[in-house]
Amino acid sequence: MFTIEHEFDATVVTLVDEGSTPLQEDVVINSFEECITVEQYDARTDSMQKITLSIAQMRDLVAAVNLPEGLYRREE
């Protein structure tokens, strides 16, 4: 399951793990004009963990999901 919310400066997608146990914490993806952030709560450290991707990195990730193993370069 996932939700999509449009806020003032970002689009927020939340991914909820509904599978069988062990379930993972929700993943929150914030899409800003200049970057994408991915956040997930880490119970071991009792804190949110965050990574930041450039828009180009996110485009590469989306393209990579359906490609076979290999080295690729996206053409603009």
All heavy atoms as a GROMACS GRO file, in nm:
protein
  604
    1MET      N    1   0.085  -0.117   0.000
    1MET     CA    2   0.000   0.000   0.000
    1MET      C    3   0.089   0.123   0.000
    1MET      O    4   0.197   0.122   0.057
    1MET     CB    5  -0.090  -0.002   0.125
    1MET     CG    6  -0.178   0.122   0.134
    1MET     SD    7  -0.294   0.118   0.270
    1MET     CE    8  -0.190   0.175   0.402
    2PHE      N    9   0.043   0.230  -0.063
    2PHE     CA   10   0.117   0.354  -0.058
    2PHE      C   11   0.020   0.472  -0.063
    2PHE      O   12  -0.094   0.456  -0.104
    2PHE     CB   13   0.219   0.365  -0.173
    2PHE     CG   14   0.160   0.364  -0.310
    2PHE    CD1   15   0.127   0.481  -0.374
    2PHE    CD2   16   0.137   0.244  -0.376
    2PHE    CE1   17   0.073   0.480  -0.502
    2PHE    CE2   18   0.084   0.241  -0.503
    2PHE     CZ   19   0.052   0.361  -0.567
    3THR      N   20   0.068   0.586  -0.016
    3THR     CA   21  -0.010   0.710  -0.023
    3THR      C   22   0.071   0.814  -0.099
    3THR      O   23   0.195   0.808  -0.101
    3THR     CB   24  -0.043   0.766   0.117
    3THR    OG1   25   0.078   0.805   0.182
    3THR    CG2   26  -0.117   0.664   0.202
    4ILE      N   27   0.000   0.909  -0.160
    4ILE     CA   28   0.063   1.022  -0.228
    4ILE      C   29  -0.002   1.148  -0.177
    4ILE      O   30  -0.125   1.158  -0.176
    4ILE     CB   31   0.045   1.013  -0.381
    4ILE    CG1   32   0.104   0.884  -0.436
    4ILE    CG2   33   0.106   1.136  -0.450
    4ILE    CD1   34   0.072   0.857  -0.581
    5GLU      N   35   0.080   1.243  -0.134
    5GLU     CA   36   0.030   1.372  -0.086
    5GLU      C   37   0.109   1.482  -0.155
    5GLU      O   38   0.231   1.474  -0.167
    5GLU     CB   39   0.048   1.384   0.065
    5GLU     CG   40  -0.021   1.275   0.144
    5GLU     CD   41   0.016   1.280   0.291
    5GLU    OE1   42  -0.011   1.384   0.355
    5GLU    OE2   43   0.074   1.182   0.339
    6HIS      N   44   0.038   1.586  -0.201
    6HIS     CA   45   0.103   1.702  -0.261
    6HIS      C   46   0.106   1.814  -0.158
    6HIS      O   47   0.001   1.862  -0.117
    6HIS     CB   48   0.030   1.745  -0.388
    6HIS     CG   49   0.030   1.639  -0.493
    6HIS    ND1   50   0.143   1.602  -0.561
    6HIS    CD2   51  -0.069   1.561  -0.540
    6HIS    CE1   52   0.114   1.507  -0.646
    6HIS    NE2   53  -0.015   1.478  -0.635
    7GLU      N   54   0.226   1.852  -0.115
    7GLU     CA   55   0.243   1.960  -0.019
    7GLU      C   56   0.293   2.083  -0.092
    7GLU      O   57   0.316   2.080  -0.212
    7GLU     CB   58   0.339   1.916   0.092
    7GLU     CG   59   0.283   1.799   0.171
    7GLU     CD   60   0.370   1.760   0.289
    7GLU    OE1   61   0.477   1.820   0.309
    7GLU    OE2   62   0.329   1.668   0.362
    8PHE      N   63   0.314   2.192  -0.019
    8PHE     CA   64   0.355   2.318  -0.079
    8PHE      C   65   0.482   2.305  -0.163
    8PHE      O   66   0.487   2.350  -0.276
    8PHE     CB   67   0.375   2.425   0.030
    8PHE     CG   68   0.433   2.552  -0.021
    8PHE    CD1   69   0.357   2.639  -0.098
    8PHE    CD2   70   0.565   2.586   0.006
    8PHE    CE1   71   0.411   2.756  -0.147
    8PHE    CE2   72   0.620   2.703  -0.043
    8PHE     CZ   73   0.542   2.788  -0.119
    9ASP      N   74   0.586   2.242  -0.108
    9ASP     CA   75   0.715   2.237  -0.176
    9ASP      C   76   0.759   2.097  -0.215
    9ASP      O   77   0.871   2.078  -0.263
    9ASP     CB   78   0.822   2.303  -0.091
    9ASP     CG   79   0.844   2.232   0.041
    9ASP    OD1   80   0.756   2.152   0.082
    9ASP    OD2   81   0.947   2.255   0.105
   10ALA      N   82   0.673   1.996  -0.196
   10ALA     CA   83   0.715   1.859  -0.224
   10ALA      C   84   0.595   1.768  -0.249
   10ALA      O   85   0.484   1.798  -0.204
   10ALA     CB   86   0.796   1.802  -0.108
   11THR      N   87   0.623   1.660  -0.320
   11THR     CA   88   0.527   1.550  -0.329
   11THR      C   89   0.580   1.441  -0.237
   11THR      O   90   0.698   1.406  -0.243
   11THR     CB   91   0.517   1.498  -0.473
   11THR    OG1   92   0.466   1.603  -0.556
   11THR    CG2   93   0.425   1.378  -0.482
   12VAL      N   94   0.494   1.388  -0.150
   12VAL     CA   95   0.536   1.291  -0.051
   12VAL      C   96   0.467   1.157  -0.079
   12VAL      O   97   0.345   1.150  -0.083
   12VAL     CB   98   0.501   1.337   0.092
   12VAL    CG1   99   0.544   1.234   0.195
   12VAL    CG2  100   0.563   1.473   0.121
   13VAL      N  101   0.548   1.053  -0.100
   13VAL     CA  102   0.497   0.918  -0.120
   13VAL      C  103   0.538   0.836   0.002
   13VAL      O  104   0.656   0.836   0.040
   13VAL     CB  105   0.554   0.855  -0.248
   13VAL    CG1  106   0.508   0.711  -0.263
   13VAL    CG2  107   0.516   0.937  -0.371
   14THR      N  108   0.444   0.767   0.063
   14THR     CA  109   0.472   0.681   0.178
   14THR      C  110   0.441   0.537   0.138
   14THR      O  111   0.329   0.508   0.094
   14THR     CB  112   0.388   0.721   0.301
   14THR    OG1  113   0.416   0.857   0.334
   14THR    CG2  114   0.421   0.633   0.420
   15LEU      N  115   0.540   0.450   0.152
   15LEU     CA  116   0.525   0.309   0.121
   15LEU      C  117   0.504   0.232   0.250
   15LEU      O  118   0.586   0.242   0.342
   15LEU     CB  119   0.649   0.255   0.050
   15LEU     CG  120   0.695   0.334  -0.074
   15LEU    CD1  121   0.825   0.276  -0.126
   15LEU    CD2  122   0.588   0.332  -0.180
   16VAL      N  123   0.396   0.155   0.260
   16VAL     CA  124   0.363   0.079   0.380
   16VAL      C  125   0.384  -0.069   0.351
   16VAL      O  126   0.332  -0.121   0.252
   16VAL     CB  127   0.217   0.105   0.423
   16VAL    CG1  128   0.182   0.024   0.547
   16VAL    CG2  129   0.194   0.254   0.446
   17ASP      N  130   0.461  -0.137   0.433
   17ASP     CA  131   0.489  -0.280   0.416
   17ASP      C  132   0.372  -0.360   0.472
   17ASP      O  133   0.350  -0.363   0.592
   17ASP     CB  134   0.619  -0.316   0.486
   17ASP     CG  135   0.667  -0.456   0.453
   17ASP    OD1  136   0.602  -0.524   0.372
   17ASP    OD2  137   0.770  -0.497   0.508
   18GLU      N  138   0.296  -0.424   0.384
   18GLU     CA  139   0.181  -0.502   0.428
   18GLU      C  140   0.204  -0.652   0.414
   18GLU      O  141   0.113  -0.730   0.434
   18GLU     CB  142   0.059  -0.466   0.344
   18GLU     CG  143   0.007  -0.328   0.367
   18GLU     CD  144  -0.121  -0.306   0.291
   18GLU    OE1  145  -0.118  -0.315   0.167
   18GLU    OE2  146  -0.224  -0.282   0.357
   19GLY      N  147   0.324  -0.694   0.379
   19GLY     CA  148   0.351  -0.835   0.356
   19GLY      C  149   0.350  -0.916   0.484
   19GLY      O  150   0.310  -0.870   0.591
   20SER      N  151   0.397  -1.038   0.471
   20SER     CA  152   0.406  -1.124   0.590
   20SER      C  153   0.522  -1.078   0.678
   20SER      O  154   0.610  -1.006   0.634
   20SER     CB  155   0.424  -1.269   0.548
   20SER     OG  156   0.542  -1.282   0.471
   21THR      N  157   0.522  -1.120   0.801
   21THR     CA  158   0.626  -1.079   0.896
   21THR      C  159   0.761  -1.134   0.853
   21THR      O  160   0.766  -1.238   0.787
   21THR     CB  161   0.593  -1.126   1.038
   21THR    OG1  162   0.576  -1.266   1.035
   21THR    CG2  163   0.472  -1.057   1.093
   22PRO      N  164   0.874  -1.074   0.884
   22PRO     CA  165   0.884  -0.949   0.959
   22PRO      C  166   0.857  -0.829   0.869
   22PRO      O  167   0.912  -0.819   0.759
   22PRO     CB  168   1.027  -0.948   1.009
   22PRO     CG  169   1.102  -1.025   0.905
   22PRO     CD  170   1.006  -1.128   0.852
   23LEU      N  171   0.774  -0.738   0.916
   23LEU     CA  172   0.741  -0.617   0.840
   23LEU      C  173   0.847  -0.511   0.862
   23LEU      O  174   0.908  -0.503   0.969
   23LEU     CB  175   0.605  -0.564   0.882
   23LEU     CG  176   0.487  -0.658   0.855
   23LEU    CD1  177   0.357  -0.595   0.908
   23LEU    CD2  178   0.473  -0.690   0.708
   24GLN      N  179   0.868  -0.430   0.762
   24GLN     CA  180   0.963  -0.318   0.771
   24GLN      C  181   0.886  -0.190   0.802
   24GLN      O  182   0.766  -0.180   0.778
   24GLN     CB  183   1.038  -0.303   0.639
   24GLN     CG  184   1.120  -0.425   0.600
   24GLN     CD  185   1.231  -0.453   0.698
   24GLN    OE1  186   1.304  -0.364   0.739
   24GLN    NE2  187   1.242  -0.578   0.739
   25GLU      N  188   0.958  -0.090   0.854
   25GLU     CA  189   0.898   0.040   0.882
   25GLU      C  190   0.858   0.108   0.750
   25GLU      O  191   0.912   0.077   0.643
   25GLU     CB  192   0.998   0.129   0.957
   25GLU     CG  193   1.036   0.080   1.094
   25GLU     CD  194   0.923   0.089   1.196
   25GLU    OE1  195   0.831   0.172   1.178
   25GLU    OE2  196   0.927   0.014   1.294
   26ASP      N  197   0.764   0.203   0.759
   26ASP     CA  198   0.723   0.279   0.642
   26ASP      C  199   0.844   0.349   0.580
   26ASP      O  200   0.936   0.391   0.650
   26ASP     CB  201   0.620   0.386   0.680
   26ASP     CG  202   0.488   0.328   0.726
   26ASP    OD1  203   0.472   0.205   0.720
   26ASP    OD2  204   0.402   0.408   0.768
   27VAL      N  205   0.840   0.365   0.448
   27VAL     CA  206   0.942   0.441   0.375
   27VAL      C  207   0.873   0.567   0.324
   27VAL      O  208   0.768   0.559   0.260
   27VAL     CB  209   1.000   0.360   0.258
   27VAL    CG1  210   1.092   0.445   0.173
   27VAL    CG2  211   1.070   0.236   0.308
   28VAL      N  212   0.932   0.683   0.353
   28VAL     CA  213   0.875   0.811   0.310
   28VAL      C  214   0.970   0.873   0.206
   28VAL      O  215   1.088   0.892   0.234
   28VAL     CB  216   0.856   0.907   0.430
   28VAL    CG1  217   0.800   1.040   0.383
   28VAL    CG2  218   0.767   0.844   0.535
   29ILE      N  219   0.914   0.902   0.088
   29ILE     CA  220   0.991   0.960  -0.021
   29ILE      C  221   0.940   1.101  -0.046
   29ILE      O  222   0.822   1.120  -0.075
   29ILE     CB  223   0.977   0.874  -0.148
   29ILE    CG1  224   1.020   0.731  -0.118
   29ILE    CG2  225   1.056   0.935  -0.263
   29ILE    CD1  226   0.968   0.629  -0.215
   30ASN      N  227   1.029   1.199  -0.031
   30ASN     CA  228   0.994   1.339  -0.054
   30ASN      C  229   1.057   1.382  -0.185
   30ASN      O  230   1.179   1.375  -0.202
   30ASN     CB  231   1.048   1.428   0.058
   30ASN     CG  232   0.982   1.399   0.190
   30ASN    OD1  233   0.868   1.436   0.210
   30ASN    ND2  234   1.052   1.330   0.278
   31SER      N  235   0.975   1.430  -0.278
   31SER     CA  236   1.022   1.474  -0.408
   31SER      C  237   1.018   1.626  -0.414
   31SER      O  238   0.910   1.685  -0.420
   31SER     CB  239   0.935   1.413  -0.519
   31SER     OG  240   0.976   1.460  -0.644
   32PHE      N  241   1.136   1.687  -0.408
   32PHE     CA  242   1.148   1.832  -0.418
   32PHE      C  243   1.192   1.869  -0.559
   32PHE      O  244   1.226   1.782  -0.639
   32PHE     CB  245   1.252   1.884  -0.317
   32PHE     CG  246   1.217   1.856  -0.174
   32PHE    CD1  247   1.271   1.745  -0.110
   32PHE    CD2  248   1.130   1.937  -0.105
   32PHE    CE1  249   1.240   1.718   0.022
   32PHE    CE2  250   1.097   1.910   0.027
   32PHE     CZ  251   1.153   1.800   0.091
   33GLU      N  252   1.195   1.996  -0.590
   33GLU     CA  253   1.238   2.041  -0.723
   33GLU      C  254   1.382   2.003  -0.752
   33GLU      O  255   1.417   1.965  -0.864
   33GLU     CB  256   1.221   2.193  -0.734
   33GLU     CG  257   1.250   2.247  -0.871
   33GLU     CD  258   1.220   2.395  -0.882
   33GLU    OE1  259   1.138   2.448  -0.805
   33GLU    OE2  260   1.280   2.458  -0.969
   34GLU      N  261   1.470   2.007  -0.650
   34GLU     CA  262   1.612   1.986  -0.673
   34GLU      C  263   1.666   1.850  -0.628
   34GLU      O  264   1.779   1.815  -0.658
   34GLU     CB  265   1.693   2.096  -0.604
   34GLU     CG  266   1.688   2.094  -0.452
   34GLU     CD  267   1.561   2.149  -0.389
   34GLU    OE1  268   1.478   2.208  -0.460
   34GLU    OE2  269   1.545   2.133  -0.266
   35CYS      N  270   1.586   1.773  -0.551
   35CYS     CA  271   1.635   1.644  -0.502
   35CYS      C  272   1.520   1.556  -0.454
   35CYS      O  273   1.407   1.601  -0.444
   35CYS     CB  274   1.736   1.664  -0.389
   35CYS     SG  275   1.662   1.730  -0.237
   36ILE      N  276   1.555   1.432  -0.422
   36ILE     CA  277   1.462   1.334  -0.366
   36ILE      C  278   1.522   1.287  -0.235
   36ILE      O  279   1.641   1.256  -0.229
   36ILE     CB  280   1.447   1.211  -0.458
   36ILE    CG1  281   1.412   1.249  -0.601
   36ILE    CG2  282   1.350   1.109  -0.400
   36ILE    CD1  283   1.273   1.298  -0.622
   37THR      N  284   1.441   1.281  -0.128
   37THR     CA  285   1.490   1.223  -0.004
   37THR      C  286   1.410   1.097   0.026
   37THR      O  287   1.291   1.089  -0.004
   37THR     CB  288   1.480   1.320   0.116
   37THR    OG1  289   1.344   1.352   0.140
   37THR    CG2  290   1.562   1.446   0.092
   38VAL      N  291   1.478   0.999   0.085
   38VAL     CA  292   1.416   0.873   0.125
   38VAL      C  293   1.443   0.855   0.273
   38VAL      O  294   1.559   0.860   0.316
   38VAL     CB  295   1.473   0.753   0.045
   38VAL    CG1  296   1.406   0.623   0.087
   38VAL    CG2  297   1.457   0.776  -0.105
   39GLU      N  298   1.337   0.838   0.353
   39GLU     CA  299   1.351   0.828   0.498
   39GLU      C  300   1.285   0.700   0.549
   39GLU      O  301   1.181   0.659   0.497
   39GLU     CB  302   1.286   0.947   0.567
   39GLU     CG  303   1.344   1.081   0.530
   39GLU     CD  304   1.265   1.195   0.591
   39GLU    OE1  305   1.146   1.209   0.558
   39GLU    OE2  306   1.323   1.269   0.672
   40GLN      N  307   1.346   0.641   0.652
   40GLN     CA  308   1.288   0.525   0.718
   40GLN      C  309   1.332   0.525   0.864
   40GLN      O  310   1.449   0.552   0.894
   40GLN     CB  311   1.330   0.396   0.650
   40GLN     CG  312   1.260   0.273   0.705
   40GLN     CD  313   1.296   0.147   0.628
   40GLN    OE1  314   1.411   0.125   0.594
   40GLN    NE2  315   1.196   0.065   0.601
   41TYR      N  316   1.239   0.494   0.954
   41TYR     CA  317   1.271   0.487   1.096
   41TYR      C  318   1.356   0.364   1.123
   41TYR      O  319   1.331   0.255   1.070
   41TYR     CB  320   1.142   0.480   1.178
   41TYR     CG  321   1.165   0.461   1.325
   41TYR    CD1  322   1.214   0.565   1.403
   41TYR    CD2  323   1.142   0.338   1.386
   41TYR    CE1  324   1.237   0.548   1.538
   41TYR    CE2  325   1.164   0.320   1.521
   41TYR     CZ  326   1.212   0.425   1.596
   41TYR     OH  327   1.236   0.407   1.730
   42ASP      N  328   1.461   0.381   1.204
   42ASP     CA  329   1.550   0.271   1.243
   42ASP      C  330   1.533   0.247   1.393
   42ASP      O  331   1.576   0.329   1.474
   42ASP     CB  332   1.695   0.308   1.210
   42ASP     CG  333   1.794   0.197   1.242
   42ASP    OD1  334   1.756   0.097   1.306
   42ASP    OD2  335   1.911   0.211   1.203
   43ALA      N  336   1.468   0.137   1.429
   43ALA     CA  337   1.442   0.106   1.570
   43ALA      C  338   1.571   0.083   1.649
   43ALA      O  339   1.576   0.110   1.769
   43ALA     CB  340   1.352  -0.016   1.581
   44ARG      N  341   1.676   0.035   1.582
   44ARG     CA  342   1.802   0.010   1.653
   44ARG      C  343   1.863   0.137   1.708
   44ARG      O  344   1.921   0.138   1.815
   44ARG     CB  345   1.903  -0.059   1.561
   44ARG     CG  346   1.860  -0.200   1.519
   44ARG     CD  347   1.951  -0.256   1.413
   44ARG     NE  348   1.942  -0.169   1.296
   44ARG     CZ  349   2.037  -0.150   1.207
   44ARG    NH1  350   2.152  -0.211   1.220
   44ARG    NH2  351   2.018  -0.071   1.103
   45THR      N  352   1.850   0.247   1.633
   45THR     CA  353   1.908   0.374   1.676
   45THR      C  354   1.801   0.473   1.725
   45THR      O  355   1.834   0.583   1.767
   45THR     CB  356   1.987   0.440   1.562
   45THR    OG1  357   1.898   0.467   1.453
   45THR    CG2  358   2.102   0.352   1.516
   46ASP      N  359   1.673   0.432   1.716
   46ASP     CA  360   1.560   0.517   1.753
   46ASP      C  361   1.568   0.652   1.682
   46ASP      O  362   1.551   0.758   1.741
   46ASP     CB  363   1.555   0.537   1.905
   46ASP     CG  364   1.424   0.603   1.949
   46ASP    OD1  365   1.321   0.581   1.882
   46ASP    OD2  366   1.426   0.678   2.049
   47SER      N  367   1.596   0.647   1.551
   47SER     CA  368   1.606   0.771   1.473
   47SER      C  369   1.565   0.745   1.328
   47SER      O  370   1.560   0.630   1.284
   47SER     CB  371   1.748   0.826   1.476
   47SER     OG  372   1.837   0.735   1.412
   48MET      N  373   1.535   0.853   1.258
   48MET     CA  374   1.504   0.844   1.116
   48MET      C  375   1.636   0.843   1.039
   48MET      O  376   1.726   0.921   1.067
   48MET     CB  377   1.420   0.963   1.070
   48MET     CG  378   1.278   0.964   1.124
   48MET     SD  379   1.176   0.829   1.063
   48MET     CE  380   1.141   0.884   0.898
   49GLN      N  381   1.647   0.753   0.942
   49GLN     CA  382   1.762   0.748   0.853
   49GLN      C  383   1.720   0.812   0.721
   49GLN      O  384   1.610   0.785   0.672
   49GLN     CB  385   1.807   0.604   0.830
   49GLN     CG  386   1.845   0.532   0.958
   49GLN     CD  387   1.966   0.596   1.025
   49GLN    OE1  388   2.067   0.623   0.960
   49GLN    NE2  389   1.955   0.620   1.154
   50LYS      N  390   1.805   0.896   0.665
   50LYS     CA  391   1.769   0.968   0.543
   50LYS      C  392   1.882   0.961   0.441
   50LYS      O  393   1.998   0.974   0.478
   50LYS     CB  394   1.740   1.114   0.572
   50LYS     CG  395   1.697   1.193   0.448
   50LYS     CD  396   1.701   1.343   0.461
   50LYS     CE  397   1.617   1.400   0.568
   50LYS     NZ  398   1.603   1.547   0.558
   51ILE      N  399   1.845   0.939   0.314
   51ILE     CA  400   1.941   0.954   0.205
   51ILE      C  401   1.883   1.057   0.108
   51ILE      O  402   1.762   1.075   0.099
   51ILE     CB  403   1.971   0.822   0.132
   51ILE    CG1  404   1.848   0.766   0.065
   51ILE    CG2  405   2.031   0.720   0.226
   51ILE    CD1  406   1.878   0.656  -0.034
   52THR      N  407   1.971   1.127   0.039
   52THR     CA  408   1.931   1.227  -0.059
   52THR      C  409   1.985   1.188  -0.195
   52THR      O  410   2.104   1.158  -0.208
   52THR     CB  411   1.984   1.366  -0.019
   52THR    OG1  412   1.935   1.398   0.112
   52THR    CG2  413   1.940   1.473  -0.117
   53LEU      N  414   1.897   1.187  -0.295
   53LEU     CA  415   1.935   1.155  -0.432
   53LEU      C  416   1.914   1.279  -0.518
   53LEU      O  417   1.814   1.352  -0.500
   53LEU     CB  418   1.847   1.044  -0.488
   53LEU     CG  419   1.844   0.911  -0.413
   53LEU    CD1  420   1.733   0.823  -0.468
   53LEU    CD2  421   1.977   0.842  -0.427
   54SER      N  422   2.004   1.302  -0.612
   54SER     CA  423   1.980   1.408  -0.710
   54SER      C  424   1.870   1.360  -0.804
   54SER      O  425   1.837   1.241  -0.810
   54SER     CB  426   2.108   1.438  -0.790
   54SER     OG  427   2.138   1.329  -0.875
   55ILE      N  428   1.813   1.451  -0.879
   55ILE     CA  429   1.710   1.414  -0.975
   55ILE      C  430   1.767   1.316  -1.078
   55ILE      O  431   1.702   1.218  -1.116
   55ILE     CB  432   1.650   1.539  -1.043
   55ILE    CG1  433   1.586   1.632  -0.938
   55ILE    CG2  434   1.550   1.501  -1.151
   55ILE    CD1  435   1.475   1.571  -0.857
   56ALA      N  436   1.891   1.337  -1.121
   56ALA     CA  437   1.955   1.247  -1.217
   56ALA      C  438   1.972   1.107  -1.158
   56ALA      O  439   1.949   1.007  -1.228
   56ALA     CB  440   2.090   1.303  -1.260
   57GLN      N  441   2.011   1.098  -1.031
   57GLN     CA  442   2.024   0.967  -0.968
   57GLN      C  443   1.889   0.896  -0.961
   57GLN      O  444   1.880   0.775  -0.984
   57GLN     CB  445   2.080   0.981  -0.826
   57GLN     CG  446   2.227   1.015  -0.822
   57GLN     CD  447   2.274   1.041  -0.681
   57GLN    OE1  448   2.212   1.117  -0.606
   57GLN    NE2  449   2.384   0.978  -0.643
   58MET      N  450   1.782   0.970  -0.933
   58MET     CA  451   1.650   0.909  -0.927
   58MET      C  452   1.607   0.859  -1.064
   58MET      O  453   1.550   0.750  -1.076
   58MET     CB  454   1.548   1.009  -0.871
   58MET     CG  455   1.415   0.949  -0.841
   58MET     SD  456   1.430   0.822  -0.712
   58MET     CE  457   1.276   0.738  -0.734
   59ARG      N  458   1.634   0.937  -1.168
   59ARG     CA  459   1.601   0.891  -1.304
   59ARG      C  460   1.676   0.763  -1.337
   59ARG      O  461   1.621   0.671  -1.398
   59ARG     CB  462   1.636   1.000  -1.405
   59ARG     CG  463   1.539   1.116  -1.405
   59ARG     CD  464   1.567   1.211  -1.521
   59ARG     NE  465   1.489   1.330  -1.505
   59ARG     CZ  466   1.539   1.453  -1.496
   59ARG    NH1  467   1.669   1.473  -1.504
   59ARG    NH2  468   1.460   1.556  -1.481
   60ASP      N  469   1.804   0.756  -1.298
   60ASP     CA  470   1.882   0.634  -1.321
   60ASP      C  471   1.822   0.515  -1.246
   60ASP      O  472   1.813   0.405  -1.298
   60ASP     CB  473   2.028   0.654  -1.279
   60ASP     CG  474   2.105   0.743  -1.372
   60ASP    OD1  475   2.056   0.771  -1.484
   60ASP    OD2  476   2.217   0.784  -1.334
   61LEU      N  477   1.781   0.538  -1.121
   61LEU     CA  478   1.722   0.431  -1.041
   61LEU      C  479   1.594   0.379  -1.105
   61LEU      O  480   1.573   0.259  -1.117
   61LEU     CB  481   1.694   0.480  -0.898
   61LEU     CG  482   1.624   0.382  -0.806
   61LEU    CD1  483   1.707   0.254  -0.790
   61LEU    CD2  484   1.599   0.447  -0.671
   62VAL      N  485   1.508   0.470  -1.149
   62VAL     CA  486   1.382   0.430  -1.214
   62VAL      C  487   1.412   0.349  -1.340
   62VAL      O  488   1.350   0.246  -1.364
   62VAL     CB  489   1.296   0.554  -1.246
   62VAL    CG1  490   1.180   0.518  -1.336
   62VAL    CG2  491   1.247   0.618  -1.116
   63ALA      N  492   1.508   0.393  -1.420
   63ALA     CA  493   1.544   0.321  -1.542
   63ALA      C  494   1.602   0.184  -1.510
   63ALA      O  495   1.577   0.086  -1.581
   63ALA     CB  496   1.643   0.403  -1.624
   64ALA      N  497   1.679   0.174  -1.402
   64ALA     CA  498   1.749   0.050  -1.367
   64ALA      C  499   1.656  -0.061  -1.320
   64ALA      O  500   1.691  -0.179  -1.330
   64ALA     CB  501   1.854   0.078  -1.260
   65VAL      N  502   1.540  -0.026  -1.270
   65VAL     CA  503   1.450  -0.125  -1.212
   65VAL      C  504   1.417  -0.238  -1.310
   65VAL      O  505   1.407  -0.353  -1.272
   65VAL     CB  506   1.321  -0.058  -1.160
   65VAL    CG1  507   1.215  -0.159  -1.124
   65VAL    CG2  508   1.354   0.029  -1.040
   66ASN      N  509   1.403  -0.207  -1.438
   66ASN     CA  510   1.361  -0.307  -1.536
   66ASN      C  511   1.472  -0.351  -1.631
   66ASN      O  512   1.444  -0.410  -1.734
   66ASN     CB  513   1.242  -0.255  -1.616
   66ASN     CG  514   1.119  -0.241  -1.529
   66ASN    OD1  515   1.088  -0.329  -1.451
   66ASN    ND2  516   1.050  -0.131  -1.542
   67LEU      N  517   1.597  -0.322  -1.600
   67LEU     CA  518   1.707  -0.358  -1.688
   67LEU      C  519   1.782  -0.479  -1.634
   67LEU      O  520   1.789  -0.500  -1.513
   67LEU     CB  521   1.805  -0.241  -1.702
   67LEU     CG  522   1.752  -0.119  -1.777
   67LEU    CD1  523   1.850  -0.004  -1.765
   67LEU    CD2  524   1.726  -0.154  -1.922
   68PRO      N  525   1.843  -0.557  -1.723
   68PRO     CA  526   1.926  -0.669  -1.677
   68PRO      C  527   2.058  -0.618  -1.622
   68PRO      O  528   2.093  -0.501  -1.636
   68PRO     CB  529   1.947  -0.752  -1.804
   68PRO     CG  530   1.932  -0.655  -1.915
   68PRO     CD  531   1.832  -0.552  -1.869
   69GLU      N  532   2.134  -0.707  -1.560
   69GLU     CA  533   2.263  -0.675  -1.503
   69GLU      C  534   2.353  -0.613  -1.609
   69GLU      O  535   2.354  -0.656  -1.725
   69GLU     CB  536   2.326  -0.804  -1.451
   69GLU     CG  537   2.456  -0.784  -1.378
   69GLU     CD  538   2.506  -0.915  -1.317
   69GLU    OE1  539   2.423  -1.002  -1.286
   69GLU    OE2  540   2.627  -0.927  -1.303
   70GLY      N  541   2.430  -0.511  -1.573
   70GLY     CA  542   2.521  -0.448  -1.668
   70GLY      C  543   2.555  -0.306  -1.628
   70GLY      O  544   2.512  -0.257  -1.524
   71LEU      N  545   2.632  -0.238  -1.712
   71LEU     CA  546   2.672  -0.098  -1.692
   71LEU      C  547   2.599  -0.015  -1.794
   71LEU      O  548   2.600  -0.049  -1.914
   71LEU     CB  549   2.823  -0.083  -1.709
   71LEU     CG  550   2.880   0.058  -1.704
   71LEU    CD1  551   2.856   0.120  -1.567
   71LEU    CD2  552   3.025   0.058  -1.738
   72TYR      N  553   2.535   0.092  -1.751
   72TYR     CA  554   2.453   0.173  -1.841
   72TYR      C  555   2.482   0.321  -1.820
   72TYR      O  556   2.521   0.364  -1.711
   72TYR     CB  557   2.304   0.150  -1.814
   72TYR     CG  558   2.260   0.008  -1.836
   72TYR    CD1  559   2.264  -0.085  -1.733
   72TYR    CD2  560   2.216  -0.035  -1.961
   72TYR    CE1  561   2.225  -0.216  -1.752
   72TYR    CE2  562   2.176  -0.165  -1.982
   72TYR     CZ  563   2.180  -0.255  -1.878
   72TYR     OH  564   2.142  -0.385  -1.898
   73ARG      N  565   2.458   0.401  -1.924
   73ARG     CA  566   2.462   0.547  -1.914
   73ARG      C  567   2.338   0.599  -1.986
   73ARG      O  568   2.316   0.564  -2.102
   73ARG     CB  569   2.588   0.603  -1.981
   73ARG     CG  570   2.588   0.757  -1.980
   73ARG     CD  571   2.717   0.815  -2.029
   73ARG     NE  572   2.816   0.804  -1.922
   73ARG     CZ  573   2.938   0.757  -1.941
   73ARG    NH1  574   2.980   0.720  -2.060
   73ARG    NH2  575   3.022   0.750  -1.840
   74ARG      N  576   2.260   0.680  -1.916
   74ARG     CA  577   2.140   0.737  -1.977
   74ARG      C  578   2.178   0.850  -2.070
   74ARG      O  579   2.264   0.932  -2.038
   74ARG     CB  580   2.048   0.796  -1.869
   74ARG     CG  581   1.943   0.706  -1.819
   74ARG     CD  582   1.843   0.773  -1.725
   74ARG     NE  583   1.898   0.878  -1.641
   74ARG     CZ  584   1.884   1.010  -1.666
   74ARG    NH1  585   1.819   1.053  -1.769
   74ARG    NH2  586   1.938   1.098  -1.585
   75GLU      N  587   2.114   0.858  -2.186
   75GLU     CA  588   2.132   0.970  -2.277
   75GLU      C  589   2.029   1.076  -2.242
   75GLU      O  590   1.912   1.045  -2.220
   75GLU     CB  591   2.113   0.924  -2.422
   75GLU     CG  592   2.215   0.822  -2.468
   75GLU     CD  593   2.357   0.876  -2.473
   75GLU    OE1  594   2.374   0.998  -2.502
   75GLU    OE2  595   2.450   0.800  -2.447
   76GLU      N  596   2.070   1.200  -2.236
   76GLU     CA  597   1.978   1.309  -2.203
   76GLU      C  598   1.884   1.337  -2.316
   76GLU      O  599   1.906   1.325  -2.429
   76GLU     CB  600   2.056   1.436  -2.166
   76GLU     CG  601   2.136   1.419  -2.039
   76GLU     CD  602   2.050   1.394  -1.916
   76GLU    OE1  603   1.941   1.451  -1.904
   76GLU    OE2  604   2.093   1.315  -1.832
   0.00000   0.00000   0.00000
